[in-house]
Every structure is written in C-alpha cells, then in structure tokens.
Amino acid sequence: ATVSVLYCQMSATDERREVLTVSIPSRDPRLSSAEVTIIRNGKNEVQSVQVHTGKLLGRKAHSHIGILLHSMLKAGKSSSDCLDWLSQESAIDAIITNFYSPPKPNASPTPRYRSWLYFHHLCSPAKVSYAIDWAEELQISGIVIPGQPGAMIIEGEKDCIENLQERMRLFSWRDYKILANMFCKTELPWNNLHHINNVYPEAVRPGAAVKGRDTTDYSLLCDQIHSSLRGDLLTLLPAFTNGIIPNEDCQPCKLPVSTPSTKKKKNRLQR
C-alpha cells in the first residue's frame, strides 16, 4: 500500500493524533485516496478513527469506514495493516459487505414495492454504475435517469428497495429525496435497472441543463413511459419540472401550490 504520514500531533491532554493518506481502488477518480485520522489517548489506546475520501462518498460512508478501521485497530491490527487492507479493498464494497448485506429472501411471495427517488443532479457514471449493479444483486427492476434533475424508479421486494435506498445515501448528494413509496399491482416490463438511454432515449436532452449537464424532458417522458408509471409521474411531475419536493411522508401526494389570491389576502391583513 502507498501510505503517507501527513503529521502526528500531541495535545496537552496527551491525545495523539496521527493523520495518514492511502490510495484506494475505486470506479471514480474522486475516490482514489483516503485521509485517515487515528486518535489515541496517553496510553496509546485508540479512541476514534476519522476518514475522509473526497466528494463521492458522504458522511455516513466515512463513518462506516471509520468504524471498520477502529474495530481492526482494537483487535490488535497495526495502522499499516489497516491501511494496507483499505488499499486493496474497495471502500464501498467493504461498507456494503459489513453494513448493507442483501435481505434474506421471503419464503412466500410478497407484493411488489415501487419507489421514486429524486436527485438534484445525478451525473457521476460511478454512482449510476453502482446503482445498476446493486439493483441486479437485489433483484430490483426500473429506470435510472441521470442528469439534472436525476431520478430512479425502482421496483422489487420492499426490504430490497429499502436496502437500495440506504445504499444510495452513502454517496454525497446536493439533494436526495424519496418522493413516493407504494405497493403496486402491475410489474414493470424490465428485469433489471436500465439506463434511460436504453429505454426512452427520445426524452433525453443532452447538455440542456446547468454546466452542460444532460437533462430529461419529464413532460415528454410522461407520454412515452410505461402505462403503469404514467399516473404516478403526472402526480410527481412538478418535483422534476419546478424543483418542488412533495411532503416528507414519502407517499404519493398532491403538491402544495400557493395561489396569488392567498398572498393578496395576507398583504391586506398586514396593512
């Protein structure tokens, strides 16, 4: 492993802070290295491990990696052994194995469960790649819609859907929301999670969003999308066209719209 010691610091309370960097394998260049801070007390006992990996992963993922490294140090592994493990093991794969293993399959058939996910933007090929691989592992079907805004429509067993929702929270997002969860009577016509370019390419608008990002014409997608999804998309359409987010109860809902007449009444009362 390529390990660099940035600095060691001793505090007035004999707390020792050791900061190291290590290169790690990843599908995204933004996750090519990790900065690991090991904090020990005066007796050289490990108190905590803090990890930062760049922009791809969020705080939740960093916390999970810190917990794994902390447990290894507590078990007697040296710092170099821990970082050597991290340099050979994909950080994301290690998190999934230890914290987000697939749910056990149900003995009896269960109703299909569908979820609509919203992202301020979904532009990282690595995030899309992980989502597609995880969906295959969890036997989830649906559509992933990269761009700004981005979306995922996923369907499968309820436990598997919730598992994938939590896995997606490992990444760093400007905005990520679960717009709706519902049991559904009809199944989608796909077996896996498909990129929108493979199922509804006519709805994609390359370079039409901020910073030249791709976007999807969700109004046009309403006309083309599978009939079992059309009604839900029409209900949620303002979330994708105006940036309005539905209520936090994660149920299909009518989006609140403030009318001009209501604002005029408030202004009159204030006068």
Buried (B, 14 or more C-beta within 10 A) or exposed (E): BEBEEEEEEEEEEEEBBBBBBBBBBBBBEBBEBBBBBBBBEEEEEBEEBBBBBBEBBBEBBBBBBBBBBBBBBEEEBEBEEBBBBBBEBBBBEBBBEEBBEBBEEEEEEEEBBBBBBBBEBBBBEBBBBBBBBBBEBBEBBBBBBBBBBBBBBBBBBBBBBBBBBEBBBBBBBEEBBBBBBBEBEEBBEBEEBBBBBEBBEEBBBEEBBEEEBBBBBBEBBBEEBBEBBBEBBEBBBBBBEEEEBBEEEBEBEEBEEEEEEEEEEEEEEEE
